[in-house]
Amino acid sequence: MPRYRWVLIRYSDGRKVRVIVEEQEVYLDLVRLWILYGVKYRIGPRCNKDITTALEAVGRQRRIVGRKIAASRPLSPDFGRGSGGPV
């Protein structure tokens, strides 16, 4: 079961965002942000078991595959906004 960690991302304008990432040896996405934009980050503690279980449950959910359902009526070229002519 993968482990997750809290990461604090600090942008150059002073904003701080706390996100959850899967634990890795090298965080390539964070390194790219640091190189390209100068974003600073700090790897925090591991998430507790409740959060890890919830993230695993979300990851196991099936994706909905869209069915090719025909529209009830064809869309007009102006997408229903009217003809654009004077009223």
Buried (B, 14 or more C-beta within 10 A) or exposed (E): EEEBBBBEBBEEEEEEEEEEBEEEEEBEEBEEBBEEEEBEBEBBEEBEEEEBEEBEEEEEEEEEEEEEEEEEEEEEEEEEEEEEEEE
